[in-house]
Amino acid sequence: MDENRKSVAYSLGKQTFSFDHPAAPAAAYMSQLNVTSMSTIKGDFKRMAQALGASSWEEVDWGDLTPEKIQEMWSRLPGSPSALHRAKSVLRNVIRVAFHMGRISAERCRELLATPLEMHQSTWQQRIVRPQDLQALIRACMQENTPTGLRDAALIATGVASGAQLDSICRVTVDQARLYPDRAEVTAVGKDGNPVTWVLKGIAAEALSRWLNVRTNHPGYLFCRFVRYGRPLYDYPLSLSAVKIILARRVQAADIQPFSWRDVARFHSVNGGDLDVEAPPQAAPEEPVVASSAITP
């Protein structure tokens, strides 16, 4: 090996890896990436390291992989199909880097790159949220009978019906929502800039109707924020992070299997957003509706 190459070091933020460091191939690969990509790829290395039995990617000798280790690691590696595809690309790239650094021979490099890695089809199926979970979640929010509960029920119902990105849903204003005897419609701006209509039926339409009865048609965002004691901030939409926190808390409170907002969008792509249930009868509240401070973002 060229002695000059041994003096090379790879810097990742405050960390520096010498050429002979076991994790040098991974460090060399990530040092060529921009900050955003490096953060994502570092997460992939961390998950692969944990699947290999290490606590961090810095502890793994990425030049000492074998087909057996790779297959065992791959069978334990969690993630969505897109994350697994990215991890496969990252793994193959670090193998090539290890070869160029002289850590592995050309024959071993070809052998490692030829290792078959099958996608976990079961992982994809498990990440599709069940219709009964969405139904239970929307019902639980409505039964709370508070402004935040009704808002969150309508928010989740709109996400199921539209399958849209969070940013599109959070930017919808109240004048874009319309109620009809048999459905509700929300007109938003699509990815191409053209208007798109989301149709809500059954329990989803009921959730939006009950929310609008509380929110009223005051100009502003459809899914607005609340402050303490139930005062709505019509001109302030929910942030993306707030919606994710709301969903996580609601799922936990309803005692159902955890899922993310992406799983809601995936449900729409698989089932068309149809919950296939009748809307429950609307019960008149016995007391004035008050805000719930436990869930208010």
MIDO-682968 format. One record per residue (C-alpha): x, y, z; residue number from 1. Coordinates in steps of 0.001 Angstrom, whole numbers, plus 500000, padded with zeros to 6 digits. Layout:
c1|c2|c3|nuro
X|Y|Z|NUM $
...
//
This chain:
c1|c2|c3|nuro
500000|500000|500000|1 $
501240|503504|499224|2 $
502719|504990|502419|3 $
501464|508452|501438|4 $
497882|507220|501563|5 $
498291|506139|505209|6 $
498746|509758|506213|7 $
495287|510676|504864|8 $
492605|511478|507452|9 $
488848|511920|506982|10 $
486948|514570|508928|11 $
483242|514407|509752|12 $
482389|517448|511819|13 $
484394|517180|515029|14 $
485418|513577|514333|15 $
488602|512645|512466|16 $
489338|509141|511206|17 $
492814|507994|510212|18 $
493357|505954|507082|19 $
493887|502786|509189|20 $
490768|503275|511324|21 $
488279|500365|510948|22 $
485488|502817|510085|23 $
487629|504768|507596|24 $
485788|503418|504479|25 $
482465|504740|505830|26 $
484065|508023|506877|27 $
485706|508421|503458|28 $
482375|507817|501734|29 $
480447|510291|503898|30 $
483147|512973|503680|31 $
482235|513409|500002|32 $
478569|514187|500766|33 $
476864|517470|501579|34 $
475580|518131|505092|35 $
471993|517057|504416|36 $
472933|513820|502660|37 $
475583|513044|505264|38 $
473000|513172|508057|39 $
470719|510735|506223|40 $
473494|508340|505229|41 $
474971|508422|508736|42 $
471598|507220|509994|43 $
471741|504333|507501|44 $
475213|503388|508728|45 $
473972|503505|512319|46 $
471081|501138|511596|47 $
473337|498750|509696|48 $
475864|498816|512542|49 $
473155|498011|515075|50 $
471988|495126|512885|51 $
475603|493883|512934|52 $
475590|493960|516744|53 $
477564|497188|517226|54 $
476352|500247|519101|55 $
477619|502758|516509|56 $
478922|502762|512946|57 $
482371|503883|514162|58 $
482846|500483|515845|59 $
482335|498459|512655|60 $
485254|497406|510479|61 $
483677|498116|507101|62 $
486628|496491|505359|63 $
486044|493161|507105|64 $
482582|492326|505820|65 $
481703|488871|504533|66 $
478680|487629|502557|67 $
477470|485844|505689|68 $
477720|488991|507820|69 $
475950|491043|505171|70 $
473045|488611|504838|71 $
472663|488317|508611|72 $
472736|492096|508946|73 $
470222|492539|506135|74 $
467764|490091|507717|75 $
467739|492227|510885|76 $
467702|495630|509222|77 $
464427|497521|509783|78 $
463008|500176|507510|79 $
460569|501039|504765|80 $
461181|499871|501176|81 $
462689|503236|500230|82 $
464990|503178|503285|83 $
466105|499634|502480|84 $
466828|500542|498855|85 $
468948|503457|500058|86 $
470730|501246|502602|87 $
471543|498750|499861|88 $
473107|501515|497773|89 $
475062|502816|500783|90 $
476347|499331|501586|91 $
477551|498730|498041|92 $
479214|502136|497890|93 $
481158|501567|501111|94 $
482296|498188|499767|95 $
483658|499920|496655|96 $
485384|502534|498822|97 $
486978|499782|500923|98 $
488318|498232|497715|99 $
489809|501512|496484|100 $
491424|501990|499881|101 $
493059|498583|499596|102 $
491090|497045|502465|103 $
489681|494234|500336|104 $
490784|492497|497158|105 $
489055|492806|493821|106 $
487799|489233|494141|107 $
486315|489896|497594|108 $
484775|493143|496342|109 $
482978|491312|493527|110 $
481866|488619|495960|111 $
480407|491155|498407|112 $
478672|493151|495682|113 $
477097|489939|494364|114 $
475602|489054|497762|115 $
471828|488714|497224|116 $
469766|491125|499327|117 $
466023|490545|499180|118 $
463549|493245|500165|119 $
461473|492616|503283|120 $
457991|492381|501820|121 $
456552|491735|505265|122 $
457895|495096|506483|123 $
455914|496892|503779|124 $
452726|495101|504697|125 $
453108|495823|508426|126 $
453521|499552|507781|127 $
450117|499887|506109|128 $
447824|501184|508845|129 $
444647|499183|509345|130 $
441233|500766|508585|131 $
439915|499855|512033|132 $
442795|501721|513663|133 $
441999|504890|511727|134 $
438316|504532|512547|135 $
439076|504063|516245|136 $
441428|507042|516246|137 $
438950|509420|514599|138 $
436141|508247|516905|139 $
438325|508696|519993|140 $
439154|512267|518994|141 $
435501|513135|518363|142 $
434292|511517|521575|143 $
436646|513771|523518|144 $
434285|516578|522415|145 $
436799|519422|522780|146 $
437938|521917|520137|147 $
441332|520239|519819|148 $
439757|516790|519731|149 $
437347|517749|516944|150 $
440120|519551|515057|151 $
442451|516560|515290|152 $
439688|514192|514148|153 $
439026|516383|511086|154 $
442758|516711|510435|155 $
443329|512946|510434|156 $
440170|512368|508376|157 $
441365|514874|505773|158 $
444738|513165|505617|159 $
443091|509792|505049|160 $
440752|511149|502370|161 $
443423|513096|500511|162 $
446674|511179|500979|163 $
448297|514589|500589|164 $
451487|515867|502126|165 $
451258|517547|505505|166 $
452269|520924|504119|167 $
449339|520942|501681|168 $
446850|520034|504402|169 $
448161|522561|506926|170 $
447925|525406|504386|171 $
444226|524851|503604|172 $
441971|527740|504629|173 $
438423|527529|505901|174 $
436909|528951|502694|175 $
438282|525926|500808|176 $
436006|523516|502733|177 $
432417|522794|501667|178 $
429778|520667|503384|179 $
427062|518721|501524|180 $
424320|516385|502803|181 $
426218|513250|501802|182 $
429854|514381|501822|183 $
432380|517121|502476|184 $
434873|518566|500018|185 $
438141|520402|500482|186 $
439691|522178|497487|187 $
443454|522619|497721|188 $
446370|523364|495413|189 $
448024|520283|493942|190 $
451710|519666|493267|191 $
451351|521014|489724|192 $
449721|524208|490955|193 $
446257|523221|489756|194 $
443291|522908|492141|195 $
442522|519442|493495|196 $
439404|518388|495409|197 $
439509|515979|498331|198 $
436203|514205|498993|199 $
435368|513100|502541|200 $
432555|510637|503187|201 $
431102|508798|506151|202 $
432957|509278|509399|203 $
435506|511538|507692|204 $
432788|513968|506555|205 $
431213|513818|510012|206 $
434534|514724|511617|207 $
435011|517759|509366|208 $
431414|518886|509876|209 $
431673|518775|513656|210 $
434958|520653|513572|211 $
433528|523414|511380|212 $
430567|523775|513742|213 $
433019|524610|516520|214 $
435556|526536|514475|215 $
432920|528573|512567|216 $
433646|530177|509198|217 $
435917|532873|510594|218 $
438574|533632|507928|219 $
441841|531839|508467|220 $
443392|528409|508304|221 $
441124|525397|508470|222 $
443337|523615|511009|223 $
444424|526500|513216|224 $
446260|526551|516500|225 $
444752|527006|519934|226 $
446003|528779|523012|227 $
444969|528016|526560|228 $
441291|528236|527478|229 $
440252|527462|523932|230 $
441004|530697|522096|231 $
441707|529847|518408|232 $
444488|531540|516465|233 $
442860|531574|513043|234 $
445851|533152|511284|235 $
448324|530553|512550|236 $
448301|527100|510920|237 $
449544|523972|512631|238 $
453208|523342|511932|239 $
454392|520059|510430|240 $
456155|519074|513643|241 $
453027|519867|515683|242 $
450895|517582|513488|243 $
453368|514733|513920|244 $
453321|515216|517685|245 $
449523|515366|517696|246 $
449263|512112|515742|247 $
451752|510334|518024|248 $
449877|511462|521166|249 $
446483|510591|519758|250 $
447641|507135|518694|251 $
449102|506504|522143|252 $
445973|507750|523894|253 $
443754|505524|521730|254 $
445938|502512|522607|255 $
446374|501350|519013|256 $
449410|500194|517059|257 $
451736|503174|516407|258 $
451887|504571|512875|259 $
453170|507722|511223|260 $
451656|510295|508888|261 $
453380|508575|505962|262 $
451465|505422|506855|263 $
448234|507436|506599|264 $
449242|508531|503088|265 $
450135|504946|502220|266 $
446695|503815|503406|267 $
445166|506270|500935|268 $
447316|504967|498075|269 $
446288|501367|498826|270 $
442630|501802|499824|271 $
441704|505086|498180|272 $
441096|506681|501575|273 $
437709|504972|501982|274 $
437189|503935|505603|275 $
433997|502116|504585|276 $
432083|502918|507766|277 $
428975|504876|508557|278 $
429316|508108|510488|279 $
428350|507690|514156|280 $
425392|509725|515397|281 $
426354|513119|516736|282 $
425646|513436|520440|283 $
424793|516844|521869|284 $
427403|517924|524410|285 $
426152|518142|527995|286 $
428608|520927|528871|287 $
430143|523826|526910|288 $
433043|522764|524731|289 $
436403|523659|526270|290 $
439947|523229|524987|291 $
442042|520273|526038|292 $
445397|521506|527363|293 $
446826|517978|527306|294 $
446855|517735|523528|295 $
447081|521396|522473|296 $
450395|521890|520634|297 $
//
